[in-house]
Amino acid sequence: MITGGAGFLGINMVRYLLERGHQVVSLDIAPFDYPERDRIGIVTGDIRKADDVAVALQGCDMVVHTAAALPLYKPEDIYSTDIDGTRTVLEQAQKAGVRRMVHVSSTAVYGVPDHHPLYEDDQMIGVGPYGEAKIKAEEVCF
């Protein structure tokens, strides 16, 4: 299952997995209006709703979690989607016996960098609600 399958990262992951012969399910609050729609399972739903996630997970053994509320959203929507939604996806995946979970984060967790390249163990000082929520979502994963 790919959360956020109708988004930029999600659709590219859908295409990548289809090219390699995988069966794919997309869970997204937005409609999936791409040519691949006839080749995948589509669940229109919200990652913050356990029932929506549970339906999308039926028969899945792996999750790629790309769904997120972007910086242009209201702060409360960013926090609830990116933190609570991540928690819901993790909990439901565990209940469904999913073997592998990939959480997609963002360089926004590092704020405005003063050096390049960035490393995973660099200090996380997310800027704004999006960066802060992505840090907290990473913490939920641990």
Helices and strands as residue ranges (DSSP letters): E 2-3, H 8-19, E 25-28, G 35-38, E 41-44, H 50-57, E 62-65, H 75-79, I 80-84, H 85-95, E 100-103, G 107-110, H 128-141
